[in-house]
Amino acid sequence: MPNKKLKGKPDTAEMSFFDHIEELRWHLIRSLIAVLVLTVVAFIEITFIYDNIIMAPTRHTFITYEAFCKFGHWMGMGDKLCLADVKLTFQNMKLSGQFLQAISSSFIIGIIVAAPYIIWEFWSFIKPALKDGEVKHTTGAVFWISLLFFTGVAFGYYVLTPYTVNFFAAYSISESIHNIITIKSYLSTIKQIVLGTGLLFELPILAYFLAQAGVITPDFLKTYRKHAILVIIVLAAIITPPDVASQIIVSIPLYGLYEISIWITKRVDRKRRKREEQEWS
């Protein structure tokens, strides 16, 4: 039977494997176009972006330095959260280094800014395969996935990055050794932190879909809460400098995400039980 078409699009039920591959290809192409357009825009404004965004955490005037210090005083911790002003010297080691870094940075910015559209494209590809009930229970998925991603990016940029830059810039094993950091090394660190926390903050979304699939339950998450706390502490120690204050700052939101995941799985489990009761009645 030939493929039916609705409004110029093949009916999902009638689509072959190659039809699905073709659909996915176009979703990927449109996502890539969006990233490339935003990459070009970022490249045009790259000097402004470097001076006011990328290099901002290296200066004592960065907005969160003062906020950290005030918060530490409010908590009665004295100057423990006050970060010292560290002078950094960056070096470019290649003739084409700055140009290539400008392109690389613009591309990363393009991916971050285009994230909601990329998520929407992939959601548009997955959505037709879902049942009506599943679609209903995933209303607002693009919004929540995007919100959590940007929250993680903001957390990485405004919280983790200043502590990381300050710690490693000030750390020295000998007075005879001076830190002359390559711009490539600095950018690589920033990208890992920002994108890493952006993905890490998707934990509640992951918990939601695993709960919908019946892979995890709220009881499972509660049972392994202590283990999760240990993992969070270890993870915080890995992604932050070896400083107790910064590890606490990272551990608190990660633990909060775990508790939110428990609450989400409770709701999913409650709705599933309700549906099962209605089916049996």
N, C-alpha and C positions, 0 to 999 in steps of 0.2 A: 504494500500500500504506500503510495507516495506521501512525502511529508506534507502535513497541513501547515498553513501559514496564517497567523493572526497578526494583522496590522504590519505585515512585512517581516515578521519574526517567526521562525519555525516553532511549532508547538513542542514544548519540552518533552512531552510524553512520546512524541514521534521522532525525536532527534536521535541520530545515530552517534556512535562514539566520535566520529570525525566531525560531525556537526557541533558537538560539545567542544572539541578542540578548536574549531573555527571561532566559536563564540568566545572562548577563553582568550584566544589570540587577539581579538578585537578589544576585549576589555583591557588586556595588557598594553596594547598599542595606544589606546586612549589615555591610560594612566601614564605611560611614558611621555606622551605629547604634553600632558599637563606638567609633568616634572621638568621637561626641557624648556617649556615656556617660562616657568618660574625660575629656572636656572639662569636663563638669559637675563631676566629682570634683575635677579640678584647680582649677576656679573656686572651689569651696567652700574649698579649702586654699591659695588664691592668695597670701595674706599670708605664710604660712610658706614657700611656694615662692619668692616674691620675696626675702624676707629671707635665706634659707639657700641658695638655688641660683642664681637669676638675677643677683642683685646680689653674690654671693660673690666673683667674680673682680675686683671693684673694690676689695677690701680686702686689706691686707698679710697678713691672717691666712689667706688662701686656701691650701689644702693644698699646691698645686703651687709656690707662691713659694719656700717653704723647700726643697722637693725640688729645684727648679732650681738654687738657690744651692749646695746640698751637692754636686750632680752636677758643677757647674762647678768647684768646688774639687777634687773627686776626679779630674777630667780635667786638672787643672793649668792651668785657664783663669782662675784668680783669681775676681774678682767679675763677670766678663763676663755670666754667666747670672743674676746676682742682680738682681732687679727692684726699682727704687726704689718707696717708698710714695708714691703719687700721690693727692692729694685731689681727688675729683670732685664737682661740683655738678650735679645733674640738675634739669631744668626741665620742667614740663608746660605746654603752650601753649594747651590747649583746656579748656573747662569739663567736657566729657565725656571728656577725654583719658585719664585714669587708668582709667575704667571700660572704655573701648574697648580699651585696652592689656591690661587684665586678661582680657577675652574673647579677644583675639587670641593672647595668650601661652598661655592655657588650651587653645585650639584646636591650636596648634603642639605643645604637650606631649601632647595627646590623640593626634595623628598619630604622634609619636615612640614613645609607649608602646604604641600599637595596631599598630605596624609588623609584628610577627610575625603577628598575626591577618590583617592586610591582605594580606601576602605569601602566607599560607596560602590565603586566599580566591581570589586570582588563580591560585595553583598548582592549586587544585581545579578551576578553570575550564579550565586548559591541559592538565592531566594526562590526561583522557580522550582527547585527540587524539593522544597519544604512543603509539608502539608499545611492546610489552612490554619489548624490549631497552632502549629509550630510558628507560622508567620505571625500570628496574633501575639504569641508570647515573646516574640523578639522585636516588637515594635520599638523604635528608637535605638536600635542596635548601633547604627552608624554614629549617632550623636554620642552615645555613652562610650563607645570605643575611642572616638576622636577626643572626647573630653578627658578620659583617663590618660591617653597618650600625651596630650599637651600638658596635663598636670604633671606627669612624670618628667617631661622635657623641662618644664619650668623649675621643678624641684632639683633636677640635675644641674641646671644652669645657675640658679640663684642660691642653692644651698651647698651642693657637693663641690661644684667647681671652685668657689672661693677657698674652701678648706684645702682642697687638693693642691691648687696652685700655691697657696701660702705655705703649706707644709713642705712640699718638695723644693720650692724655691729657697726656703730658709735652711733646709737640712744640709749639713756639711759633715764629712768625716775627717776633714783636715782643713786648717786655715790656709794651707798652700794651694788648695784646689778651689777654683772659682767656677760657678755655674754659668756657662754660656750656652743657652738652650737653643736648639734649632727650632724654627717656626713649625717645621713638619712634626716634630715631637710634641710640641704644645697643642697643635691642632688635632693630632691623633688622640691625645688624652681627652680633650674636650669632646670630640665626636663619640668616643667610647662611653663617656659619662652620660652625655645628654641622650643619645639613642638608647643606651642600656637602661637608664631609669624610665625612659618613655615606654619601652617594652615591658619592663618589670611592673609598671603600674597597671598593666592589663590583667593582673592576677584575678580580680573579681569577674572579669568577662570570661576568662578561662574556666573559673570555677562554675560559672553559670552554665556554660555549654557542657562541661563534664557532668554536672548535676542533671541536666536535661537528658543526657545519654545514659544516666544511671551508673556512671563510673564512680562518682563520689557521693557521699551523703553528709548531712550536717553532723551526724554521730561520728562518722569517720574523721572529720576535721577536728571535732572536739576531743576525740580520743588521742589524736596525735598533735594536740596543741603544744605540749611541752617540747616535743621533737621539733615542731615548726619554729618555736622561739629560739631553740639552739641553732637551727639552720639560718634564721634571720640574723642572729648575732654573728655567726661565721661569715655570712654574706656581707653584712655591714663592714666587718673587719677587712674583707677582701677589696671592696669597692671604695673604701675610704682610707685616708692616711692612718697610721697607727696612733690615733689620738682618741681617748675615751669620749670626749665631748662630741666629736664629729660622728663617732659610731653610735652614740645615743640618739643624735639628731636623725640619723638614717634609720635606725632600728624602730623608732616610734611609728613613723608612717607605714613602714613595711608590716609591722604587727597590726596596725589599724586596717590595712588592706586584707590581712588574713581574717580579722574579725568580721569585716564587711563580707568576705567570701562565705563565712559561716552563715551570716544572716541571709544572704542570697540563696544559698543551698537550702535553708529552712523553708523559704518561700516556694522554691521550686518543688521541694519534696511535699509540702502541704498541698499545692495545686495538683500534683500528680496523684496523691492519695484521694483527693476529692474527685478527680476524673474517674479513677478506678472504682470508687464507691457508686458513682452515678451510672457507670457501665454495668455494674453488678445488680443495681436496684431495678 
